[in-house]
């Protein structure tokens, strides 16, 4: 145990120093204008307590029930795909940084549902989509907001975005607290998905990162056990980015959930150091997001596996590769689906490098150099839709 802890110290230090987020929150409303900036609005469902001081709306402590908010965030014209250009000093410069444009609490589930329904009704039929984004471990509220904004902006999603934020304390030294918070949050996430499914939505998508995948898979398992695993037929693609879930646990969960009508999409990478550390803490059991040895078995559960192991990382722990890979993947998948591509190959499941793909995924991963796509056999002729598609 002493040797194992000694191994953890360098990575804990690295993780603590890796982030560029400012202390104390970054959601101070900016009044300055940048005509070429892009404004993104997102609704928030939180299992966090409201903050009583500072620019943060919510802190890292657990709430007993869902709370809600409505925000608008500006993305600078100079934004680089996959990045978060943090505001510093506050409130930030909208020409070069992410800045908050408006912040408001929404009191109660009924008011939240009404606001969500109104935004969906304002969209044309056929495009009334909701994307629920679930953040991961070591994530403050403001970081969750900016990451959700980055994902929506970079993928070009044009439906209604809802950030589901659970009580992470935003510290690498609070892993167990965060893990327990994610477990508690499963009920709130299931409640949110039910609220969304009853708000006039046509297509309901879920994107989860890291430890947020634990809350997500647990919520989907609960929903299936309750008799409505696809939320009234509204659930579409579920994207699992670098999931911090024990591989055996995931397989057991998926046996309950069953093969989804629309395949899950898993972004994994064998060099993810954050998940290596998590596996070490968990008794040296591999985490799903870093487990690439058994891709075909995972795929046959109803999962499209996108292996980013040879893709260059933009963060020191190689835990956020999805941030750059996701927009290109979604764009190309959406293009193919709009052209009527049924994701079919001659036979069987396959696993090939991006350069070698010659079937219906020919150029799917595009600039995501070295990515590997594994498609489960039963999905080869199943039409699917993806976020942004």
N, C-alpha and C positions, 0 to 999 in steps of 0.2 A: 504493500500500500504506500509506503514511504517513497519507493522508487517511482510508482505511478504518479504520485503528487508532484514529484520533482519534474517529471515530464510535462505536467500540465502548466507549470509556472511560465515557461517561455511563451506558450501559446496564449495564455491568459493576458500576459503583458502585451503581446502583439495585438490581440483583439481589442484590448483597452485603448491602445494607441491608434488603431486603424481608422476609426471614425473621424469625420471632420465636423460633426454636428456641434453647435455651440451649447454651452451649459445654460440651463435655465429656460429653455424654450425659444422658439423662433417665430411665433405666430403673432407678431405685432403688425397691425393693419397699416399698410403703406398707402398714402394718398397721392404720391407722385404717379404720373402716367407715363406709359411707354406705348405709343401707338402701334408698334409692330409686335408687342407681346401678345400671347394667347392666354385667355382666361378659361380656367376649368372649374366647374362647380361640382361639388360632391356632398352627398348626404352622409351622415355619420351615425352609426349605432355603436354605442360604447358600453363595455362592462368595466368601466373605470369610474372612480370618483371624480367629481368636478374639482378643478384646482381653485384654491382660494387666493392665490397670489401669483404674480408674474404673468407673462404673455401666454402661457399654456392654458388651454381650456380644460384639459383633463390631466390628472397625475397618474402615478403608477400603482395606486391602491385599488383594491377590488370593490366593485359595487355589487349590491345584491340583486339588481335588476338592470335592464337596459335603460340607457339614457341616450339622448339624440342631439344632433347638431346639424347645421347647414353652413357650408364654407365655400368660399371662392378663392382660388389660388391663381396667381399670374405666373406664366412660364416665359422666360426671356427669349427674345428672338435669336440669341447666340447659344441657346441650349444645345448640349451635345447628347445624343442618344444614350440612354442608360445612366446618365449622371444626375445628381441633384446639386444645383448651384445654390449653396446655402446663403441666406441673407446675412451680411455682416459689413458694417455694424447695422443693428436693427434701426428701422424696419426693413432695410435692404433697398437695393436699386433695381427696379423692374426691368431696366435695360439689360442687366447682366445676371440677375439672380431671381430665384423663386421668391415671391413675396405674397403675403396674405392680403386679399382685397376686401373680404368681408367675413365676419365670424358671428354666428348666432346659435344659441341653444334652441332646441325644439322640445317643448314640454309635452311628453307623453307619446305613447305608441299610436294613439288615434290621430294626433296632429302630424306625426311623422308619416303615417300611412297615407293621409290625405295629401301631404306635400308630394310624396312619391307618386301617387296616382295622378296628380295634376301634371307632373312633368312627363309622365308616360303618355298621358292623353294629348299632350302638346306635340308629340312625335307622330309621324304618319304611320298608318297601319302597315305592318310588316317590318317595322323598325323599332318597335317598342320593347327594347331590351334593357336588362339590368345586369350590371357586373358587380358582384360582391367581392371585395378585395380584403384578404385576411393577412395581416403582417406576421412577422416571426419574432423570435427571441431577441432580447436586448434592444427593444425598440420603444423610444419615447413617443408620445402622442404626435408631436410635431413632425418627427421623422416618418411616422406612419402616414401622415397626411401628405407630406411631400413625395414619398415613394409611390403612394396611390396615384397622385397627380402625374408623376413621371410615367408610370405604366400606361395610364389612360392617354396621355398626350402622345407618347411614342408609338403606341399601337393604333392610334386613330379611332379608338372606340367612340361611337357617336350616340350611345344610349345614355341611360342614367347610371351614374357610378355611386356605389354605397361602400364606404369604408367600414368594415367591422373591426373594432379595436378592443383588444382584451388587455388585462392589467399586467403588462410588462413593466418592470421598474427601470428598464434601460440600463442595466448593469450586467457585465459578464460574471459578476460574483453572485448573482441572484438566479442562477440556472434553475434550481429546484423550485424556488418561488414562482418563477415564470412558468415552469412546467405545470405546477399545480393550478396556476391561474388559467392556463390554456385549457386544462381539463374542466375547470368550473365553467368556462365560457361556452362549452359545447351547447348548453341549454339555450343561452342567449343567441347563439348563431342559428340554431334550429328555429327559434322564434322569429328571428329576422327573415330567414328564408321563407317562412310561412307568411309573414307580413308582405313580403315582396310578391310572392306567388298569388296573393289575393288583391293586388293593387292594379290589375289591368295589364300586367306584363305578359309578353308573348314568349320571350326567350330569357331564361335566367342562367347566368354564367357565374362560376366561382373561380377565383384565383387565390391560391394560398402559397405562402413562402415559409420555409424553415419550420419552426415549431407551430406556426399557424396551421400547418397541415394536420397536426394532431387534433386540434379542435375541429377542423373541417371533417376529417374522416369519422370522428366520433359523432358529430352532428348528423352526418349522412347515415351512419349505422343506426342511430336512434330513430331517425325518420323512417327508415326501412322497417324497423321493428314495430313502429307505430302504424304501419300499413300504408304509408304514403311516401315512399322513398324518392320519388321524382317530383314531389311537390305539385301535384295536380297535372303532371305531364309537362311542366314548364322548364324543368332542369335540363340544361344542355351540357356544354363542355365544362369539365372541372380540370383546372390546370394546377398541378402539384410541382412547385419549384423548390428544388433542394430540400425535400421533406425530411424533417428530423423525426423519423418514426422507425422503430425497430422493424426490420424486414419481416420477421415472423409474425409480429403483431399486425402489420399491414395485410399480410396474406389472410390472417384470421378475420380481420375486419371485412375484407373484400368478399370472403365467403358468405358473410351475412348480407352485405350490400348486394352481392350478385353482379353479374356482368352488366354494366350500364348500357342503356340503349344508345347513348352517345359516349364514345370512349373518353376516358380520362387521358390527360397528356402529362407525362412525367419528364421534367428536366433534371438530369442527374450528372454527376461528375466525380470520378474516382479520386481527384486531387482536392476535393473540398475539405480543407483543414478544420473548419468549424464542425463539420459532421464527424470527422475523425476524432476530434476531441469529445464530442457528445457520445460517440460509441465507446470511447475509453472510460468515460464516467459511468456508462451503462453496462459495465462488466465486459467490455471489449466485444459487444454485439454490434454488427454493422447496421448503419442507418440507411434507409431506403434511398436517400438522395445521393449517397456515395457508393452504392452497391451496383456495380455494373457487370458482375460475373454471371448473373443469371437473368439476363434481360428477357429471354424468350419466355421463361416461366412467369415473370411479372407481366409481360405483354399479354399472355393468355388469360389473365384475370380481367382483361378489358381495358388495357392501358397502352397508349402509344408512348414508347420510350424514346426520348431524345437525349442521347449521350453526348455531353459537351466536354468530355475528358481532355480532348486535345485542343479545345478552344482556349485561346489566351484569356486569362483572368484580368479583370480590371480592378480587383480588390486584393488585398494581401492574403486573405484566407480562401480565395477562390469560391466564395459562398454566394456571390451575387452575379454569376455569369448570365443568369436568365435575363437580367436587366438589359443587356445588349442583344442577346439572342432572341428574346421573345418577340419584339416588334417585327423583325424580318420573317420569323417563322409564321406568325399570325397573318402577316400581309400576304405571303406566298400561298399559305393554305387557303386563305379566303379567296384569293384570285382563282385558284384551281376549283374550289367548290362552286364559285359563281359561274365558271365555265362548264359546270356539269360533271366534273371529274368525280368518279365514285370511289376513288382511292383503291382501284383494283389492280392487281398484278396477276400473273399467270396462275400461280397456286402457292399455298403455304405462307407462313409468316417469313419476314426477311429482316436482315440486319446488314447494312452496307454503309460504307463511308459516303459522305455527301458527294465526293468527286465521282464515285462509281455508280451512283443511282441512275438507272436508265428507265425505270417504270414510271408510274404516275407521280412518284415523288422526285422526279428527275432533278429539278433545281429548287426543291422546296426549301431547303435550308440556306440556299444562296450564300451570303457572306458569312454564315456561321460555319467557318472553316473547321473541318474535322468532325462535325456533328454526325451522330449515327441515329437513324430512325429505325425502330422496330415496331412493326404493325402486327397485332394479333390476327391469326388466320380467320377467325369468325367475323372480323370487321372488314375484310377485304372488299366486300361489295356493299357495305353499309354507308349511305350518305350521311355526313355529319356536318355540323356547323361549328365554327370556332369564334372566339371573341374577335370582333372586328370584321367577321365574315359576312 
